[in-house]
């Protein structure tokens, strides 16, 4: 069973549609007990870092998500669901993230248009079953103004060039999170989600 976390933000419909196409057993929940005990959780998101953390805290979901991950169960974070894994974000100074991955979430600077929106390619930086059937140069869909900057380069799964390279996905232990939107990335996005479900089923 896959629990998609409803915390009052995020494009739940697109995520649900994608998992439904893969015939996944899906539940939407904002119940901390359901999230804490789920075998697999997905945290999608579009919006502000600070508001996301506020909503999670109000619903008692912060501790539930941390407990779930601490127990070694699978976590998939999409867009904002990736960013809040980090310690802090420039979008809301003074508001801590979950702090599960060390690092920050700065805003894009330079001459490139912000937000970064549309299709862009990824460069694979580690060998992972998450990318079975996916290769360097494949395109995914992005919409974001901030990007993740992990302290440990060992967690980086892919990078993407937007003026300069930035981290477009991370993987560590039972966590996979991506800045791009697999649910909006057509066949390759569905392939990534299928890989995630297969990995989760094996554990």
Z-matrix of the N, CA and C atoms (Angstrom, degrees):
N
C 1 1.468
C 2 1.529 1 110.36
N 3 1.315 2 115.88 1 134.31
C 4 1.454 3 122.82 2 177.50
C 5 1.526 4 108.50 3 -106.28
N 6 1.318 5 116.85 4 122.90
C 7 1.459 6 121.17 5 176.18
C 8 1.524 7 108.88 6 -100.61
N 9 1.327 8 116.17 7 116.70
C 10 1.464 9 122.22 8 174.11
C 11 1.522 10 107.14 9 -92.15
N 12 1.320 11 115.86 10 122.43
C 13 1.460 12 120.90 11 -172.90
C 14 1.522 13 110.57 12 -79.93
N 15 1.316 14 115.47 13 124.83
C 16 1.466 15 122.60 14 175.69
C 17 1.525 16 108.01 15 -101.82
N 18 1.321 17 116.18 16 108.31
C 19 1.463 18 120.72 17 -179.92
C 20 1.530 19 111.08 18 -121.33
N 21 1.327 20 115.10 19 22.04
C 22 1.456 21 120.02 20 175.71
C 23 1.510 22 114.64 21 87.48
N 24 1.323 23 117.90 22 5.45
C 25 1.457 24 122.74 23 177.92
C 26 1.527 25 107.57 24 -141.71
N 27 1.318 26 115.99 25 166.36
C 28 1.461 27 118.73 26 173.07
C 29 1.510 28 112.79 27 101.19
N 30 1.327 29 114.05 28 158.18
C 31 1.469 30 121.20 29 -177.76
C 32 1.518 31 108.88 30 -93.87
N 33 1.328 32 116.14 31 73.06
C 34 1.459 33 120.31 32 -175.24
C 35 1.525 34 112.25 33 -62.08
N 36 1.317 35 116.88 34 -37.48
C 37 1.461 36 119.74 35 -174.78
C 38 1.523 37 111.87 36 -60.95
N 39 1.327 38 117.11 37 -45.46
C 40 1.463 39 120.45 38 -179.73
C 41 1.522 40 111.44 39 -63.70
N 42 1.341 41 115.94 40 -40.93
C 43 1.464 42 120.32 41 179.61
C 44 1.528 43 110.50 42 -65.73
N 45 1.322 44 116.18 43 -44.37
C 46 1.462 45 120.50 44 179.12
C 47 1.522 46 111.51 45 -62.38
N 48 1.329 47 116.23 46 -41.91
C 49 1.462 48 120.13 47 179.01
C 50 1.530 49 111.18 48 -60.99
N 51 1.343 50 115.54 49 -41.80
C 52 1.461 51 119.52 50 -179.01
C 53 1.525 52 111.08 51 -64.52
N 54 1.326 53 117.32 52 -47.58
C 55 1.463 54 119.94 53 179.45
C 56 1.531 55 111.55 54 -66.84
N 57 1.325 56 116.95 55 -32.75
C 58 1.463 57 120.01 56 177.44
C 59 1.529 58 111.06 57 -64.06
N 60 1.322 59 116.14 58 -37.26
C 61 1.463 60 120.25 59 177.81
C 62 1.526 61 111.43 60 -64.21
N 63 1.324 62 116.05 61 -23.46
C 64 1.466 63 121.44 62 178.39
C 65 1.533 64 112.07 63 -94.60
N 66 1.337 65 115.48 64 6.48
C 67 1.472 66 122.32 65 179.25
C 68 1.528 67 112.88 66 59.06
N 69 1.320 68 115.57 67 33.96
C 70 1.463 69 120.46 68 178.22
C 71 1.526 70 110.21 69 -78.38
N 72 1.308 71 115.91 70 149.67
C 73 1.468 72 123.13 71 174.50
C 74 1.524 73 107.41 72 -83.25
N 75 1.339 74 117.31 73 105.82
C 76 1.457 75 122.40 74 -169.39
C 77 1.524 76 111.37 75 -115.80
N 78 1.311 77 115.26 76 140.09
C 79 1.460 78 122.37 77 173.02
C 80 1.528 79 107.47 78 -132.13
N 81 1.329 80 117.22 79 135.01
C 82 1.468 81 121.77 80 171.87
C 83 1.514 82 107.20 81 -97.99
N 84 1.329 83 116.39 82 131.66
C 85 1.459 84 117.65 83 -178.02
C 86 1.526 85 111.20 84 -151.92
N 87 1.336 86 114.57 85 146.75
C 88 1.461 87 122.07 86 169.43
C 89 1.528 88 109.94 87 -117.59
N 90 1.326 89 116.27 88 13.26
C 91 1.459 90 122.62 89 -179.19
C 92 1.527 91 109.40 90 -84.65
N 93 1.330 92 118.98 91 118.25
C 94 1.471 93 120.89 92 -178.97
C 95 1.523 94 113.74 93 -56.40
N 96 1.327 95 117.74 94 -36.55
C 97 1.460 96 120.22 95 -179.56
C 98 1.522 97 111.72 96 -67.04
N 99 1.330 98 116.05 97 -39.10
C 100 1.464 99 120.03 98 178.06
C 101 1.527 100 110.01 99 -65.50
N 102 1.317 101 116.13 100 -44.58
C 103 1.468 102 121.30 101 179.58
C 104 1.527 103 110.53 102 -63.50
N 105 1.306 104 115.97 103 -46.18
C 106 1.475 105 121.09 104 -176.53
C 107 1.524 106 110.76 105 -60.86
N 108 1.319 107 117.93 106 -37.90
C 109 1.457 108 122.00 107 -173.35
C 110 1.521 109 114.41 108 -97.75
N 111 1.334 110 117.20 109 -2.80
C 112 1.463 111 120.43 110 -178.66
C 113 1.527 112 110.72 111 -67.58
N 114 1.317 113 117.82 112 146.24
C 115 1.463 114 119.81 113 175.73
C 116 1.526 115 112.68 114 -72.52
N 117 1.337 116 115.60 115 -28.43
C 118 1.467 117 121.49 116 -177.58
C 119 1.525 118 108.19 117 -143.30
N 120 1.337 119 116.84 118 132.43
C 121 1.462 120 119.38 119 174.54
C 122 1.527 121 110.25 120 -126.39
N 123 1.321 122 114.21 121 149.81
C 124 1.460 123 122.32 122 177.48
C 125 1.522 124 107.77 123 -126.76
N 126 1.332 125 115.74 124 128.60
C 127 1.463 126 120.51 125 177.35
C 128 1.521 127 108.51 126 -117.48
N 129 1.350 128 116.90 127 97.78
C 130 1.462 129 120.11 128 175.48
C 131 1.524 130 109.08 129 -86.24
N 132 1.306 131 116.75 130 169.24
C 133 1.457 132 115.98 131 177.65
C 134 1.514 133 113.83 132 -179.83
N 135 1.307 134 114.87 133 141.42
C 136 1.457 135 123.31 134 169.34
C 137 1.509 136 105.63 135 -138.82
N 138 1.320 137 117.44 136 124.23
C 139 1.456 138 119.35 137 -179.32
C 140 1.508 139 112.23 138 145.80
N 141 1.316 140 115.72 139 -158.83
C 142 1.456 141 122.27 140 -172.02
C 143 1.525 142 111.66 141 -90.55
N 144 1.317 143 115.88 142 139.03
C 145 1.456 144 124.37 143 179.29
C 146 1.535 145 110.84 144 -55.09
N 147 1.332 146 116.89 145 -50.35
C 148 1.461 147 121.22 146 -176.06
C 149 1.515 148 112.76 147 -64.95
N 150 1.319 149 116.49 148 -42.50
C 151 1.468 150 119.48 149 -179.95
C 152 1.520 151 110.93 150 -66.70
N 153 1.334 152 115.86 151 -37.56
C 154 1.454 153 119.83 152 177.74
C 155 1.523 154 110.81 153 -60.31
N 156 1.324 155 117.27 154 -48.62
C 157 1.460 156 120.68 155 -179.44
C 158 1.532 157 110.81 156 -64.47
N 159 1.316 158 116.62 157 -37.40
C 160 1.465 159 120.50 158 177.73
C 161 1.528 160 110.96 159 -62.76
N 162 1.326 161 116.25 160 -45.38
C 163 1.461 162 120.52 161 -179.86
C 164 1.528 163 111.72 162 -64.71
N 165 1.325 164 116.48 163 -41.63
C 166 1.467 165 119.84 164 178.24
C 167 1.523 166 110.79 165 -62.38
N 168 1.313 167 115.93 166 -42.57
C 169 1.462 168 120.28 167 -178.06
C 170 1.526 169 110.75 168 -66.49
N 171 1.317 170 117.14 169 -43.45
C 172 1.468 171 121.29 170 -179.60
C 173 1.524 172 111.86 171 -60.74
N 174 1.314 173 116.43 172 -33.54
C 175 1.459 174 120.82 173 -177.75
C 176 1.536 175 112.83 174 -90.24
N 177 1.331 176 116.70 175 0.90
C 178 1.456 177 120.13 176 -178.83
C 179 1.522 178 113.29 177 72.86
N 180 1.330 179 116.27 178 20.86
C 181 1.454 180 120.28 179 -174.44
C 182 1.527 181 113.58 180 -89.04
N 183 1.324 182 117.54 181 -19.74
C 184 1.466 183 120.17 182 -178.45
C 185 1.525 184 110.67 183 -58.93
N 186 1.318 185 116.59 184 -52.77
C 187 1.456 186 120.64 185 -179.74
C 188 1.527 187 111.23 186 -65.25
N 189 1.328 188 117.08 187 -35.57
C 190 1.468 189 120.95 188 -179.76
C 191 1.530 190 110.82 189 -64.12
N 192 1.322 191 116.83 190 -43.90
C 193 1.467 192 120.80 191 179.64
C 194 1.525 193 110.55 192 -65.75
N 195 1.325 194 116.83 193 -44.46
C 196 1.464 195 120.06 194 179.09
C 197 1.521 196 111.12 195 -62.21
N 198 1.318 197 117.07 196 -41.20
C 199 1.448 198 120.77 197 178.89
C 200 1.513 199 112.50 198 -64.63
N 201 1.323 200 115.77 199 -41.86
C 202 1.461 201 121.94 200 177.29
C 203 1.530 202 110.38 201 -57.66
N 204 1.317 203 116.08 202 -49.26
C 205 1.466 204 120.82 203 -178.71
C 206 1.524 205 110.60 204 -67.09
N 207 1.305 206 116.80 205 -41.64
C 208 1.470 207 121.40 206 179.75
C 209 1.527 208 111.35 207 -60.36
N 210 1.320 209 117.38 208 -30.39
C 211 1.461 210 121.99 209 178.69
C 212 1.530 211 113.00 210 -78.19
N 213 1.325 212 116.39 211 -1.93
C 214 1.458 213 120.00 212 177.21
C 215 1.507 214 114.90 213 83.94
N 216 1.324 215 117.25 214 15.61
C 217 1.464 216 120.67 215 179.64
C 218 1.529 217 109.78 216 -89.19
N 219 1.322 218 115.51 217 160.17
C 220 1.465 219 120.44 218 -169.05
C 221 1.527 220 112.33 219 -75.39
N 222 1.337 221 114.38 220 139.36
C 223 1.467 222 122.93 221 178.27
C 224 1.521 223 108.12 222 -130.29
N 225 1.331 224 115.68 223 131.28
C 226 1.462 225 122.08 224 172.06
C 227 1.519 226 107.98 225 -120.27
N 228 1.318 227 116.13 226 120.33
C 229 1.462 228 121.43 227 176.52
C 230 1.513 229 109.94 228 -111.22
N 231 1.316 230 116.55 229 134.67
C 232 1.462 231 122.19 230 -179.11
C 233 1.522 232 109.28 231 -120.35
N 234 1.326 233 117.08 232 125.27
C 235 1.462 234 124.39 233 176.83
C 236 1.531 235 110.30 234 57.65
N 237 1.310 236 118.69 235 -108.30
C 238 1.459 237 121.29 236 177.67
C 239 1.522 238 111.43 237 -60.83
N 240 1.325 239 116.70 238 -29.35
C 241 1.456 240 121.52 239 176.06
C 242 1.518 241 113.08 240 -66.27
N 243 1.325 242 116.77 241 -19.16
C 244 1.470 243 122.21 242 170.40
C 245 1.524 244 110.12 243 -83.77
N 246 1.324 245 116.23 244 -46.52
C 247 1.462 246 120.26 245 -173.08
C 248 1.527 247 112.92 246 -61.91
N 249 1.326 248 118.00 247 -38.53
C 250 1.462 249 119.35 248 -175.93
C 251 1.523 250 113.12 249 -73.54
N 252 1.326 251 118.11 250 -8.62
C 253 1.459 252 120.19 251 173.26
C 254 1.528 253 111.31 252 -66.20
N 255 1.328 254 116.39 253 -20.08
C 256 1.459 255 121.23 254 -173.73
C 257 1.525 256 111.54 255 -87.77
N 258 1.313 257 116.12 256 174.74
C 259 1.461 258 121.28 257 -171.67
C 260 1.522 259 113.36 258 -75.63
N 261 1.328 260 116.65 259 -35.23
C 262 1.469 261 119.46 260 -177.79
C 263 1.518 262 109.75 261 -160.87
N 264 1.353 263 115.57 262 163.95
C 265 1.453 264 120.44 263 178.80
C 266 1.513 265 111.12 264 -137.18
N 267 1.325 266 115.75 265 143.05
C 268 1.466 267 120.55 266 -179.69
C 269 1.521 268 112.70 267 -65.34
N 270 1.319 269 116.94 268 -20.70
C 271 1.458 270 120.26 269 -178.09
C 272 1.524 271 111.28 270 -65.34
N 273 1.318 272 116.43 271 -34.68
C 274 1.466 273 121.24 272 -178.95
C 275 1.534 274 108.63 273 -135.59
N 276 1.335 275 117.40 274 79.39
C 277 1.468 276 119.66 275 -178.74
C 278 1.531 277 111.55 276 -58.41
N 279 1.309 278 115.69 277 138.36
C 280 1.459 279 120.63 278 179.41
C 281 1.513 280 114.44 279 91.06
N 282 1.345 281 117.11 280 -11.76
C 283 1.468 282 120.81 281 177.02
C 284 1.514 283 109.13 282 -97.33
N 285 1.329 284 117.73 283 114.22
C 286 1.466 285 118.57 284 -179.27
C 287 1.516 286 111.71 285 -74.77
N 288 1.344 287 115.31 286 148.11
C 289 1.447 288 120.73 287 170.44
C 290 1.516 289 110.16 288 -85.51
N 291 1.307 290 117.08 289 -163.89
C 292 1.457 291 120.82 290 179.23
C 293 1.524 292 111.94 291 -69.01
N 294 1.339 293 116.90 292 -25.37
C 295 1.455 294 120.67 293 177.11
C 296 1.517 295 113.97 294 70.10
N 297 1.310 296 117.46 295 22.27
C 298 1.462 297 121.16 296 -179.52
C 299 1.532 298 110.43 297 -78.29
N 300 1.318 299 116.53 298 -33.48
C 301 1.463 300 122.28 299 174.12
C 302 1.522 301 107.76 300 -115.56
N 303 1.323 302 116.82 301 129.97
C 304 1.462 303 120.40 302 -179.20
C 305 1.525 304 109.60 303 -72.78
N 306 1.334 305 115.18 304 134.76
C 307 1.452 306 120.55 305 179.63
C 308 1.518 307 111.09 306 141.94
N 309 1.316 308 115.73 307 -177.41
C 310 1.458 309 122.16 308 -175.32
C 311 1.532 310 110.45 309 -128.25
N 312 1.338 311 114.54 310 174.78
C 313 1.465 312 121.24 311 179.96
C 314 1.529 313 108.24 312 -127.74
N 315 1.345 314 117.18 313 86.13
C 316 1.457 315 120.32 314 -179.69
C 317 1.530 316 112.88 315 -80.93
N 318 1.325 317 114.69 316 167.73
C 319 1.466 318 121.91 317 177.40
C 320 1.526 319 109.14 318 -90.84
N 321 1.324 320 115.76 319 147.83
C 322 1.460 321 119.95 320 173.89
C 323 1.529 322 110.36 321 -59.39
N 324 1.300 323 116.32 322 139.02
C 325 1.464 324 122.11 323 173.49
C 326 1.527 325 108.14 324 -128.05
N 327 1.319 326 115.41 325 169.78
C 328 1.454 327 119.15 326 178.90
C 329 1.511 328 111.97 327 102.51
N 330 1.318 329 115.86 328 -161.11
C 331 1.461 330 121.39 329 -170.75
C 332 1.527 331 114.18 330 -88.75
N 333 1.330 332 117.63 331 -9.49
C 334 1.454 333 119.59 332 -176.67
C 335 1.529 334 110.42 333 -74.41
N 336 1.314 335 115.31 334 147.99
C 337 1.465 336 120.92 335 -179.58
C 338 1.526 337 110.64 336 -65.79
N 339 1.325 338 115.10 337 137.35
C 340 1.467 339 121.39 338 177.04
C 341 1.530 340 107.83 339 -121.95
N 342 1.342 341 118.96 340 129.64
C 343 1.461 342 126.54 341 7.14
C 344 1.522 343 113.97 342 -75.44
N 345 1.320 344 114.70 343 157.12
C 346 1.450 345 122.15 344 168.89
C 347 1.524 346 106.39 345 -73.26
N 348 1.312 347 116.33 346 114.11
C 349 1.464 348 119.84 347 -172.79
C 350 1.516 349 110.07 348 -137.49
N 351 1.328 350 115.62 349 129.54
C 352 1.453 351 120.53 350 175.75
C 353 1.518 352 111.61 351 122.29
N 354 1.327 353 114.91 352 -164.70
C 355 1.465 354 121.35 353 -175.48
C 356 1.513 355 110.88 354 -85.38
N 357 1.329 356 115.57 355 137.55
C 358 1.457 357 120.70 356 176.72
C 359 1.524 358 107.84 357 -150.53
N 360 1.319 359 115.63 358 157.23
C 361 1.457 360 120.54 359 -175.54
C 362 1.519 361 111.55 360 -91.51
N 363 1.317 362 115.77 361 160.16
C 364 1.460 363 122.29 362 177.51
C 365 1.527 364 109.46 363 -115.40
N 366 1.332 365 115.09 364 151.89
C 367 1.459 366 122.78 365 172.29
C 368 1.518 367 107.80 366 -115.63
N 369 1.314 368 117.37 367 119.55
C 370 1.462 369 121.38 368 -179.67
C 371 1.519 370 109.87 369 -73.70
N 372 1.336 371 115.91 370 133.21
C 373 1.461 372 120.59 371 -178.87
C 374 1.525 373 112.46 372 -116.20
N 375 1.326 374 117.76 373 -4.79
C 376 1.457 375 120.28 374 175.53
C 377 1.521 376 109.63 375 -147.93
N 378 1.312 377 114.61 376 155.84
C 379 1.461 378 120.84 377 178.12
C 380 1.526 379 107.79 378 -83.82
N 381 1.319 380 117.10 379 117.01
C 382 1.454 381 120.93 380 -176.17
C 383 1.516 382 110.26 381 -145.07
N 384 1.330 383 117.80 382 140.20
C 385 1.480 384 119.98 383 175.01
C 386 1.522 385 113.11 384 -63.69
N 387 1.329 386 117.52 385 -16.06
C 388 1.470 387 119.62 386 174.31
C 389 1.520 388 111.44 387 -59.99
N 390 1.343 389 116.34 388 -24.02
C 391 1.461 390 119.95 389 -175.63
C 392 1.523 391 112.63 390 -110.52
N 393 1.322 392 116.67 391 23.11
C 394 1.460 393 119.03 392 171.99
C 395 1.532 394 109.42 393 -58.76
N 396 1.322 395 116.04 394 126.08
C 397 1.457 396 120.15 395 -179.32
C 398 1.520 397 114.17 396 81.02
N 399 1.325 398 117.21 397 5.26
C 400 1.473 399 123.53 398 179.26
C 401 1.519 400 107.51 399 -124.27
N 402 1.313 401 116.87 400 141.48
C 403 1.457 402 119.32 401 -177.27
C 404 1.521 403 111.59 402 -137.60
N 405 1.335 404 114.88 403 165.05
C 406 1.458 405 121.29 404 175.27
C 407 1.529 406 109.63 405 -54.15
N 408 1.320 407 115.04 406 133.47
C 409 1.464 408 120.90 407 -178.54
C 410 1.517 409 113.46 408 100.75
N 411 1.335 410 117.17 409 -13.02
C 412 1.463 411 119.91 410 177.17
C 413 1.528 412 110.49 411 -71.80
N 414 1.328 413 115.55 412 149.82
C 415 1.467 414 121.75 413 -172.43
C 416 1.530 415 112.43 414 -104.91
N 417 1.340 416 113.78 415 141.50
C 418 1.454 417 122.32 416 175.11
C 419 1.525 418 108.82 417 -133.81
N 420 1.336 419 115.92 418 165.58
C 421 1.469 420 121.00 419 -174.51
C 422 1.527 421 110.69 420 -98.40
N 423 1.335 422 115.73 421 131.33
C 424 1.466 423 123.34 422 -177.52
C 425 1.527 424 111.42 423 -121.53
N 426 1.340 425 115.80 424 146.48
C 427 1.470 426 122.81 425 167.11
C 428 1.524 427 106.64 426 -149.55
N 429 1.339 428 117.91 427 102.32
C 430 1.470 429 119.81 428 -179.24
C 431 1.523 430 111.27 429 -167.89
N 432 1.334 431 114.23 430 154.54
C 433 1.463 432 122.00 431 177.11
C 434 1.527 433 112.06 432 -111.26
N 435 1.324 434 116.34 433 -12.53
C 436 1.463 435 123.04 434 -178.29
C 437 1.518 436 108.91 435 -124.01
N 438 1.322 437 116.09 436 155.31
C 439 1.463 438 120.62 437 -178.71
C 440 1.526 439 109.15 438 -138.39
N 441 1.308 440 117.15 439 158.82
C 442 1.462 441 121.80 440 -176.22
C 443 1.526 442 111.00 441 -90.45
N 444 1.328 443 114.15 442 138.46
C 445 1.457 444 121.36 443 179.27
C 446 1.527 445 108.86 444 -126.12
N 447 1.342 446 117.36 445 86.71
C 448 1.461 447 120.25 446 -178.02
C 449 1.521 448 112.58 447 -70.66
N 450 1.331 449 115.74 448 145.69
C 451 1.468 450 120.34 449 176.97
C 452 1.521 451 111.11 450 -70.63
N 453 1.325 452 117.00 451 -32.82
C 454 1.458 453 122.70 452 -178.31
C 455 1.520 454 109.95 453 -102.32
N 456 1.339 455 118.27 454 110.55
C 457 1.472 456 118.93 455 -179.66
C 458 1.526 457 113.03 456 -64.79
N 459 1.325 458 117.38 457 -14.08
C 460 1.455 459 120.61 458 -179.57
C 461 1.520 460 114.18 459 -66.80
N 462 1.352 461 117.70 460 -17.13
C 463 1.470 462 119.70 461 179.62
C 464 1.524 463 112.14 462 -86.67
N 465 1.323 464 117.46 463 -9.66
C 466 1.469 465 120.74 464 -175.10
C 467 1.522 466 110.53 465 -71.61
N 468 1.324 467 115.83 466 124.93
C 469 1.469 468 121.20 467 178.65
C 470 1.523 469 112.07 468 -99.74
N 471 1.345 470 116.10 469 -39.47
C 472 1.470 471 120.64 470 175.92
C 473 1.521 472 109.38 471 -143.71
N 474 1.317 473 114.71 472 155.93
C 475 1.455 474 121.54 473 169.07
C 476 1.526 475 108.33 474 -123.19
N 477 1.323 476 114.82 475 161.76
C 478 1.466 477 122.02 476 178.35
C 479 1.518 478 108.05 477 -139.46
N 480 1.307 479 116.85 478 141.57
C 481 1.462 480 120.80 479 -179.02
C 482 1.525 481 110.63 480 -92.05
N 483 1.326 482 115.38 481 124.29
C 484 1.463 483 120.92 482 172.17
C 485 1.527 484 106.71 483 -142.00
N 486 1.314 485 115.05 484 81.54
C 487 1.459 486 120.88 485 -169.26
C 488 1.518 487 109.13 486 81.49
N 489 1.313 488 116.06 487 -60.01
C 490 1.463 489 124.40 488 171.37
C 491 1.525 490 107.74 489 -128.36
N 492 1.323 491 117.62 490 160.45
C 493 1.466 492 119.11 491 177.09
C 494 1.530 493 111.20 492 -67.82
N 495 1.327 494 116.23 493 140.64
C 496 1.460 495 121.33 494 171.66
C 497 1.529 496 108.21 495 -132.10
N 498 1.323 497 115.92 496 163.79
C 499 1.465 498 121.51 497 -178.05
C 500 1.520 499 108.81 498 -78.80
N 501 1.325 500 117.31 499 119.81
C 502 1.467 501 120.43 500 -177.81
C 503 1.524 502 113.00 501 -105.82
N 504 1.340 503 117.76 502 -10.08
C 505 1.468 504 120.01 503 169.18
C 506 1.517 505 109.31 504 -160.69
N 507 1.322 506 114.49 505 156.10
C 508 1.469 507 121.49 506 178.49
C 509 1.522 508 108.79 507 -132.40
N 510 1.326 509 114.86 508 152.62
C 511 1.457 510 120.43 509 175.41
C 512 1.518 511 108.27 510 -146.06
N 513 1.304 512 116.20 511 127.86
C 514 1.448 513 121.36 512 175.81
C 515 1.525 514 108.79 513 -152.31
N 516 1.342 515 116.24 514 126.14
C 517 1.463 516 121.72 515 -178.42
C 518 1.536 517 110.30 516 51.52
N 519 1.332 518 117.32 517 -117.62
C 520 1.467 519 122.25 518 -175.98
C 521 1.525 520 113.40 519 -94.24
N 522 1.316 521 117.35 520 10.79
C 523 1.467 522 122.43 521 -176.07
C 524 1.520 523 110.49 522 -109.02
N 525 1.334 524 115.68 523 131.98
C 526 1.455 525 121.44 524 165.01
C 527 1.523 526 107.51 525 -131.86
N 528 1.320 527 115.81 526 133.53
C 529 1.462 528 119.51 527 179.56
C 530 1.523 529 109.24 528 -145.59
N 531 1.318 530 115.23 529 143.46
C 532 1.459 531 120.01 530 -176.19
C 533 1.524 532 110.89 531 -133.96
N 534 1.337 533 114.99 532 144.01
C 535 1.451 534 120.52 533 177.34
C 536 1.526 535 110.78 534 -76.66
N 537 1.305 536 116.67 535 -32.09
C 538 1.471 537 120.86 536 177.73
C 539 1.527 538 110.43 537 -76.26
N 540 1.309 539 115.12 538 170.06
C 541 1.465 540 121.87 539 -177.15
C 542 1.526 541 109.67 540 -107.66
N 543 1.328 542 118.71 541 98.06
C 544 1.463 543 118.87 542 178.19
C 545 1.523 544 112.74 543 -62.35
N 546 1.332 545 116.36 544 -30.86
C 547 1.469 546 119.34 545 -178.69
C 548 1.525 547 112.75 546 -69.40
N 549 1.349 548 116.77 547 -11.92
C 550 1.462 549 121.35 548 177.72
C 551 1.522 550 111.77 549 -115.11
N 552 1.329 551 115.96 550 10.05
C 553 1.465 552 120.71 551 -172.56
C 554 1.523 553 113.18 552 -107.35
N 555 1.307 554 116.40 553 26.79
C 556 1.462 555 123.63 554 171.89
C 557 1.531 556 111.50 555 55.15
N 558 1.324 557 117.73 556 -138.70
C 559 1.466 558 121.11 557 -169.79
C 560 1.522 559 112.88 558 -62.22
N 561 1.322 560 117.74 559 -41.49
C 562 1.463 561 119.71 560 -178.72
C 563 1.526 562 111.40 561 -69.63
N 564 1.312 563 116.71 562 -33.76
C 565 1.457 564 119.73 563 175.69
C 566 1.516 565 111.62 564 -64.36
N 567 1.314 566 115.53 565 -43.03
C 568 1.470 567 119.63 566 176.66
C 569 1.526 568 111.01 567 -64.53
N 570 1.337 569 116.84 568 -35.16
C 571 1.461 570 120.56 569 177.56
C 572 1.526 571 110.24 570 -62.74
N 573 1.316 572 117.23 571 -43.07
C 574 1.463 573 121.00 572 178.37
C 575 1.531 574 110.84 573 -62.33
N 576 1.324 575 116.89 574 -44.57
C 577 1.463 576 120.27 575 179.00
C 578 1.527 577 111.04 576 -65.65
N 579 1.342 578 117.41 577 -37.05
C 580 1.463 579 120.61 578 175.99
C 581 1.520 580 110.71 579 -61.85
N 582 1.334 581 116.16 580 -42.84
C 583 1.461 582 120.62 581 177.59
C 584 1.529 583 111.04 582 -60.74
N 585 1.329 584 115.77 583 -41.74
C 586 1.466 585 120.03 584 178.70
C 587 1.520 586 110.77 585 -60.95
N 588 1.317 587 117.00 586 -45.83
C 589 1.469 588 120.82 587 -179.98
C 590 1.530 589 111.18 588 -63.77
N 591 1.324 590 116.57 589 -39.58
C 592 1.465 591 120.06 590 -179.83
C 593 1.529 592 110.91 591 -65.30
N 594 1.327 593 116.25 592 -41.97
C 595 1.468 594 120.41 593 178.48
C 596 1.517 595 110.25 594 -64.12
N 597 1.330 596 116.02 595 -43.37
C 598 1.465 597 119.99 596 -179.62
C 599 1.527 598 111.27 597 -63.37
N 600 1.316 599 116.83 598 -36.40
C 601 1.459 600 121.10 599 -178.85
C 602 1.519 601 112.94 600 -70.06
N 603 1.328 602 116.09 601 -23.70
C 604 1.462 603 120.91 602 -178.51
C 605 1.520 604 113.53 603 -82.31
N 606 1.349 605 116.92 604 -7.26
C 607 1.469 606 119.81 605 -173.87
C 608 1.502 607 111.60 606 -116.51
